[in-house]
Amino acid sequence: MRLLHTMLRVGDLQRSIDFYTNVMGMKLLRVSENPEYQYTLAFVGYGSNPEHAELELTYNYGVEHYDMGTAFGHLAIAVDDAAAACVKAKAAGANVSREAGPVKGGKTVIAFITDPDGYKIELIERRTDGSRKDEP
């Protein structure tokens, strides 16, 4: 088995595409229009399936806002430098809700930003080999 994608419902598809491509550095992989059922899907990611998991942005016609559920936590994305990623995100107009620093009770450096629909994104410092920077 393998994780293929995560779906987020968004209130403004272009705004979300712009955020995930311009702020988070993802690529727009494909768009699927479905006017008969009144929704559009946009898939973004750092690469395509099956090598990479994708993020499915779902826009339901006429729905501009969703209430955040209490079960969803956040998306997590590896970055080389969490502080630098926060600076870049702020420069692009994104909201940094937690500046880069060690996780409580640990050494791993994390930060949080919020996408335009209120979803939290955790930035975790990782080496290019995937290991945490606090590991030897």
N, C-alpha and C positions, 0 to 999 in steps of 0.2 A: 504494500500500500504506500501511497505517497500523497502529501498535501498538494492540491492543485491550485486552489485559490481561496481567498476570503472575500466575502461580499459585504459592502457597506452601502446603505441607502443614503443618497445625497440629495440636497435641496436645489442645487444649481450645478448641473453636470460640467459645464465649461469652467466654472470657478474651481471645482474639485480637480478636474484634469490639470488646470494651470498650477494648482497647489502641488499635486503629486509629481508633476514633471519639472516645474521651475524651482520649487523649494526642496523637494525630496530627491530630485535627480533621476526619477523614473522615466521610462519611455512609454508613450501611448502605443500599445501593441495592436489594438483593434477596437472598432466600435460596431455595435450591432443594434440597428433600429428595429423596433417592433411596434409600429403605429396601431396595428389592429388591437393589440393588448395594452397599448398606451404606456410603454416604457422603452428606455434606451439603456444599453449596457456599454460601458467603456472599460476595457481591461488595460491596466498599467502595471509596470514592473521593471525590474532590473534585467530581465531576460524572459524568454517565453517558456511555457511548459514544453516538454517535461523536465527540463533542467532546472527551472526556477518556478517557484510559486508566484502566482499573480494576484493582484488586487482587482476585484470586480466592483466598479462603481455603478450602482443602479439608480437611475433617475425614473421615478414614476410620474407621469405627466400630471402637472397641477399640484404636486406635493412639494412645498418649499421648506418644510421643517418636520423633524421627527423628534420625539421625546427619547432621551437616552435611557436605555434600560439599566438596571442595576447589576446585571450579570456580566456584561461586556466590560473588560478591563482596558486593554490597549493593544496596539500593534507594536512590535519591537523590530528595530532596524539597526544593523551593525554600522558603525562609523569609525573612521580612523581617529578622529579627534572630536569629542562631544562639544567642547567649548567653541571650537571653530565652526562646527555645524550650527550651533545656536546663533553665532554672529551672522552667518550666512542666512539663516532662516529669518532673523529679525530684519536684516537688510531687504529681504524679499517681502516683508510685511506680515510674517507669520508671528503667532503668539507663542512665546517661550514661557511655559507654565512652571518649569523647574530648571534652574540653571545647572550647568554641568558640575558634578561633584560626586564623591563616593556615595554608594548606596548605603542606607542606614544599616549598621552592623556588618559592613563589608568594605572591600577595597575597590570593587568594580566601579568605574566612573560611568554615570548615566546622566541623562537630561530628559526632559519631556517638552514636547511642543504639542499644540492643538491644531487640528485641521479646521477648515472653514465650517464644518458641520458639528464641531465639538468633539470629534474622536481624538483620543489621546494617542500619541506616538512616542514610545520610549526610544531614545538613542543610546546605544550601548557601545562603549569603546571596545573594539576588537582589533587584533592584529590581522594582517592579510591572510594568515593561515587559519583564521577563525577562532584562535584561542584568545582568552581575555588578556588584557595588558597587564593585569595584576598577577598572572601566572608566570612562573619562572620560564 
